[in-house]
Amino acid sequence: MAIDPVCGMDVDPSKAVHKTVYKGKVYYFCSPACKAEFEKNPEYYLKHGPQGMPGHHRH
């Protein structure tokens, strides 16, 4: 299993529909919203880790 770098959910790479390549590594996402959020600022998620579903901010 891979971890969605935006929300932290487990994603099965063999079934993942949403994925992107950043700096030569493939990242898998549970939804198009997580993929879009990652692509806006990938360095933020790689540095800070999963932040929850886009639009649902942690406090």
A tleap script that builds the chain and sets N, CA, C and O, in Angstrom:
source leaprc.protein.ff14SB
mol = sequence {
  NMET ALA ILE ASP PRO VAL CYS GLY MET ASP
  VAL ASP PRO SER LYS ALA VAL HIE LYS THR
  VAL TYR LYS GLY LYS VAL TYR TYR PHE CYS
  SER PRO ALA CYS LYS ALA GLU PHE GLU LYS
  ASN PRO GLU TYR TYR LEU LYS HIE GLY PRO
  GLN GLY MET PRO GLY HIE HIE ARG CHIE
}
set mol.1.N position { 0.837 -1.189 0.000 }
set mol.1.CA position { 0.000 0.000 0.000 }
set mol.1.C position { 0.876 1.244 0.000 }
set mol.1.O position { 1.963 1.273 0.576 }
set mol.2.N position { 0.367 2.256 -0.660 }
set mol.2.CA position { 1.016 3.561 -0.647 }
set mol.2.C position { 0.163 4.488 0.228 }
set mol.2.O position { -1.012 4.221 0.479 }
set mol.3.N position { 0.764 5.551 0.671 }
set mol.3.CA position { 0.050 6.535 1.483 }
set mol.3.C position { -0.216 7.773 0.630 }
set mol.3.O position { 0.694 8.324 0.009 }
set mol.4.N position { -1.467 8.196 0.611 }
set mol.4.CA position { -1.814 9.448 -0.055 }
set mol.4.C position { -1.094 10.571 0.694 }
set mol.4.O position { -1.352 10.774 1.881 }
set mol.5.N position { -0.191 11.310 0.024 }
set mol.5.CA position { 0.603 12.312 0.745 }
set mol.5.C position { -0.195 13.524 1.210 }
set mol.5.O position { 0.307 14.337 1.986 }
set mol.6.N position { -1.432 13.649 0.741 }
set mol.6.CA position { -2.256 14.798 1.124 }
set mol.6.C position { -3.134 14.482 2.327 }
set mol.6.O position { -3.152 15.236 3.299 }
set mol.7.N position { -3.866 13.363 2.266 }
set mol.7.CA position { -4.813 13.054 3.351 }
set mol.7.C position { -4.346 11.933 4.272 }
set mol.7.O position { -4.864 11.795 5.380 }
set mol.8.N position { -3.373 11.128 3.834 }
set mol.8.CA position { -2.844 10.068 4.685 }
set mol.8.C position { -3.541 8.730 4.530 }
set mol.8.O position { -3.193 7.778 5.229 }
set mol.9.N position { -4.522 8.628 3.628 }
set mol.9.CA position { -5.219 7.356 3.427 }
set mol.9.C position { -4.320 6.339 2.730 }
set mol.9.O position { -3.426 6.708 1.969 }
set mol.10.N position { -4.566 5.060 2.997 }
set mol.10.CA position { -3.882 3.989 2.277 }
set mol.10.C position { -4.454 3.915 0.865 }
set mol.10.O position { -5.667 3.993 0.669 }
set mol.11.N position { -3.566 3.764 -0.115 }
set mol.11.CA position { -3.979 3.652 -1.513 }
set mol.11.C position { -3.273 2.442 -2.111 }
set mol.11.O position { -2.058 2.295 -1.973 }
set mol.12.N position { -4.032 1.583 -2.772 }
set mol.12.CA position { -3.457 0.411 -3.438 }
set mol.12.C position { -2.905 0.858 -4.790 }
set mol.12.O position { -3.684 1.184 -5.686 }
set mol.13.N position { -1.584 0.882 -4.960 }
set mol.13.CA position { -1.009 1.358 -6.218 }
set mol.13.C position { -1.494 0.584 -7.447 }
set mol.13.O position { -1.559 1.144 -8.541 }
set mol.14.N position { -1.835 -0.694 -7.278 }
set mol.14.CA position { -2.278 -1.483 -8.434 }
set mol.14.C position { -3.676 -1.090 -8.892 }
set mol.14.O position { -4.070 -1.401 -10.016 }
set mol.15.N position { -4.434 -0.403 -8.025 }
set mol.15.CA position { -5.794 0.006 -8.364 }
set mol.15.C position { -5.970 1.519 -8.419 }
set mol.15.O position { -7.050 2.015 -8.740 }
set mol.16.N position { -4.909 2.244 -8.106 }
set mol.16.CA position { -5.014 3.707 -8.018 }
set mol.16.C position { -5.298 4.321 -9.386 }
set mol.16.O position { -4.613 4.032 -10.367 }
set mol.17.N position { -6.304 5.158 -9.430 }
set mol.17.CA position { -6.665 5.876 -10.648 }
set mol.17.C position { -5.946 7.222 -10.690 }
set mol.17.O position { -5.580 7.713 -11.758 }
set mol.18.N position { -5.753 7.806 -9.514 }
set mol.18.CA position { -5.172 9.138 -9.410 }
set mol.18.C position { -3.724 9.029 -8.963 }
set mol.18.O position { -3.437 8.585 -7.851 }
set mol.19.N position { -2.818 9.436 -9.836 }
set mol.19.CA position { -1.404 9.397 -9.495 }
set mol.19.C position { -0.673 10.476 -10.279 }
set mol.19.O position { -1.168 10.977 -11.288 }
set mol.20.N position { 0.505 10.820 -9.797 }
set mol.20.CA position { 1.335 11.800 -10.480 }
set mol.20.C position { 2.791 11.467 -10.211 }
set mol.20.O position { 3.108 10.766 -9.250 }
set mol.21.N position { 3.662 11.961 -11.047 }
set mol.21.CA position { 5.096 11.771 -10.858 }
set mol.21.C position { 5.689 13.119 -10.487 }
set mol.21.O position { 5.466 14.120 -11.167 }
set mol.22.N position { 6.440 13.132 -9.409 }
set mol.22.CA position { 7.113 14.353 -8.977 }
set mol.22.C position { 8.547 14.003 -8.622 }
set mol.22.O position { 8.793 13.141 -7.778 }
set mol.23.N position { 9.493 14.672 -9.267 }
set mol.23.CA position { 10.917 14.428 -9.061 }
set mol.23.C position { 11.271 12.952 -9.204 }
set mol.23.O position { 12.081 12.421 -8.444 }
set mol.24.N position { 10.659 12.296 -10.185 }
set mol.24.CA position { 10.985 10.916 -10.499 }
set mol.24.C position { 10.317 9.868 -9.635 }
set mol.24.O position { 10.566 8.675 -9.813 }
set mol.25.N position { 9.462 10.290 -8.691 }
set mol.25.CA position { 8.764 9.340 -7.822 }
set mol.25.C position { 7.267 9.408 -8.103 }
set mol.25.O position { 6.714 10.484 -8.330 }
set mol.26.N position { 6.612 8.232 -8.084 }
set mol.26.CA position { 5.169 8.183 -8.316 }
set mol.26.C position { 4.443 8.328 -6.981 }
set mol.26.O position { 4.769 7.645 -6.010 }
set mol.27.N position { 3.463 9.219 -6.942 }
set mol.27.CA position { 2.627 9.410 -5.758 }
set mol.27.C position { 1.198 9.030 -6.123 }
set mol.27.O position { 0.711 9.342 -7.210 }
set mol.28.N position { 0.533 8.344 -5.179 }
set mol.28.CA position { -0.822 7.851 -5.416 }
set mol.28.C position { -1.797 8.595 -4.510 }
set mol.28.O position { -1.467 8.961 -3.382 }
set mol.29.N position { -3.016 8.812 -5.034 }
set mol.29.CA position { -4.012 9.600 -4.314 }
set mol.29.C position { -5.347 8.873 -4.270 }
set mol.29.O position { -5.674 8.081 -5.154 }
set mol.30.N position { -6.111 9.160 -3.223 }
set mol.30.CA position { -7.421 8.515 -3.079 }
set mol.30.C position { -8.482 9.213 -3.913 }
set mol.30.O position { -9.533 8.633 -4.186 }
set mol.31.N position { -8.221 10.455 -4.323 }
set mol.31.CA position { -9.249 11.223 -5.036 }
set mol.31.C position { -8.599 12.267 -5.941 }
set mol.31.O position { -7.430 12.612 -5.767 }
set mol.32.N position { -9.371 12.767 -6.913 }
set mol.32.CA position { -8.830 13.843 -7.754 }
set mol.32.C position { -8.549 15.108 -6.951 }
set mol.32.O position { -7.661 15.882 -7.309 }
set mol.33.N position { -9.298 15.327 -5.866 }
set mol.33.CA position { -9.082 16.519 -5.037 }
set mol.33.C position { -7.710 16.459 -4.365 }
set mol.33.O position { -7.005 17.466 -4.299 }
set mol.34.N position { -7.330 15.280 -3.865 }
set mol.34.CA position { -6.016 15.141 -3.229 }
set mol.34.C position { -4.908 15.313 -4.262 }
set mol.34.O position { -3.888 15.944 -3.984 }
set mol.35.N position { -5.105 14.762 -5.434 }
set mol.35.CA position { -4.094 14.898 -6.496 }
set mol.35.C position { -3.922 16.372 -6.864 }
set mol.35.O position { -2.795 16.855 -6.973 }
set mol.36.N position { -5.019 17.081 -7.053 }
set mol.36.CA position { -4.955 18.502 -7.420 }
set mol.36.C position { -4.278 19.309 -6.316 }
set mol.36.O position { -3.481 20.205 -6.592 }
set mol.37.N position { -4.601 18.984 -5.069 }
set mol.37.CA position { -4.004 19.710 -3.941 }
set mol.37.C position { -2.498 19.482 -3.896 }
set mol.37.O position { -1.733 20.421 -3.675 }
set mol.38.N position { -2.073 18.246 -4.103 }
set mol.38.CA position { -0.639 17.930 -4.106 }
set mol.38.C position { 0.064 18.682 -5.223 }
set mol.38.O position { 1.143 19.236 -5.015 }
set mol.39.N position { -0.534 18.707 -6.397 }
set mol.39.CA position { 0.112 19.335 -7.547 }
set mol.39.C position { 0.216 20.854 -7.404 }
set mol.39.O position { 1.040 21.475 -8.075 }
set mol.40.N position { -0.611 21.470 -6.536 }
set mol.40.CA position { -0.498 22.902 -6.275 }
set mol.40.C position { 0.803 23.228 -5.543 }
set mol.40.O position { 1.446 24.243 -5.812 }
set mol.41.N position { 1.183 22.338 -4.602 }
set mol.41.CA position { 2.348 22.618 -3.768 }
set mol.41.C position { 2.932 21.315 -3.224 }
set mol.41.O position { 2.821 21.037 -2.030 }
set mol.42.N position { 3.554 20.515 -4.094 }
set mol.42.CA position { 4.067 19.212 -3.639 }
set mol.42.C position { 5.089 19.300 -2.528 }
set mol.42.O position { 5.107 18.441 -1.647 }
set mol.43.N position { 5.934 20.305 -2.542 }
set mol.43.CA position { 6.975 20.411 -1.504 }
set mol.43.C position { 6.364 20.567 -0.110 }
set mol.43.O position { 6.926 20.080 0.871 }
set mol.44.N position { 5.222 21.240 -0.019 }
set mol.44.CA position { 4.571 21.416 1.282 }
set mol.44.C position { 4.193 20.058 1.880 }
set mol.44.O position { 4.458 19.793 3.052 }
set mol.45.N position { 3.571 19.200 1.062 }
set mol.45.CA position { 3.133 17.893 1.570 }
set mol.45.C position { 4.304 16.956 1.816 }
set mol.45.O position { 4.250 16.122 2.720 }
set mol.46.N position { 5.361 17.083 1.025 }
set mol.46.CA position { 6.532 16.238 1.250 }
set mol.46.C position { 7.264 16.662 2.520 }
set mol.46.O position { 7.865 15.832 3.202 }
set mol.47.N position { 7.212 17.933 2.829 }
set mol.47.CA position { 7.889 18.434 4.025 }
set mol.47.C position { 7.054 18.224 5.290 }
set mol.47.O position { 7.579 17.812 6.325 }
set mol.48.N position { 5.738 18.513 5.202 }
set mol.48.CA position { 4.879 18.496 6.384 }
set mol.48.C position { 4.089 17.208 6.571 }
set mol.48.O position { 3.562 16.973 7.658 }
set mol.49.N position { 3.989 16.370 5.548 }
set mol.49.CA position { 3.220 15.140 5.648 }
set mol.49.C position { 1.740 15.390 5.414 }
set mol.49.O position { 1.324 16.522 5.170 }
set mol.50.N position { 0.945 14.326 5.491 }
set mol.50.CA position { -0.491 14.441 5.239 }
set mol.50.C position { -1.157 15.450 6.174 }
set mol.50.O position { -0.842 15.532 7.361 }
set mol.51.N position { -2.086 16.214 5.600 }
set mol.51.CA position { -2.771 17.278 6.346 }
set mol.51.C position { -4.273 17.037 6.447 }
set mol.51.O position { -4.994 17.916 6.918 }
set mol.52.N position { -4.766 15.882 6.023 }
set mol.52.CA position { -6.203 15.626 6.022 }
set mol.52.C position { -6.794 15.924 4.655 }
set mol.52.O position { -6.105 16.426 3.767 }
set mol.53.N position { -8.066 15.616 4.491 }
set mol.53.CA position { -8.724 15.822 3.210 }
set mol.53.C position { -8.703 17.301 2.842 }
set mol.53.O position { -8.891 18.156 3.707 }
set mol.54.N position { -8.475 17.611 1.557 }
set mol.54.CA position { -8.487 19.014 1.131 }
set mol.54.C position { -9.805 19.680 1.512 }
set mol.54.O position { -10.879 19.113 1.318 }
set mol.55.N position { -9.709 20.876 2.051 }
set mol.55.CA position { -10.901 21.603 2.469 }
set mol.55.C position { -11.298 21.333 3.907 }
set mol.55.O position { -12.169 22.016 4.446 }
set mol.56.N position { -10.671 20.347 4.538 }
set mol.56.CA position { -10.923 20.039 5.946 }
set mol.56.C position { -9.622 20.245 6.718 }
set mol.56.O position { -8.842 19.312 6.907 }
set mol.57.N position { -9.409 21.449 7.147 }
set mol.57.CA position { -8.146 21.787 7.797 }
set mol.57.C position { -8.094 21.278 9.236 }
set mol.57.O position { -9.079 21.304 9.975 }
set mol.58.N position { -6.907 20.818 9.592 }
set mol.58.CA position { -6.689 20.407 10.978 }
set mol.58.C position { -6.452 21.632 11.843 }
set mol.58.O position { -5.932 22.650 11.385 }
set mol.59.N position { -6.841 21.511 13.090 }
set mol.59.CA position { -6.575 22.600 14.042 }
set mol.59.C position { -5.832 22.070 15.225 }
set mol.59.O position { -5.512 22.827 16.143 }
savepdb mol mol.pdb
quit
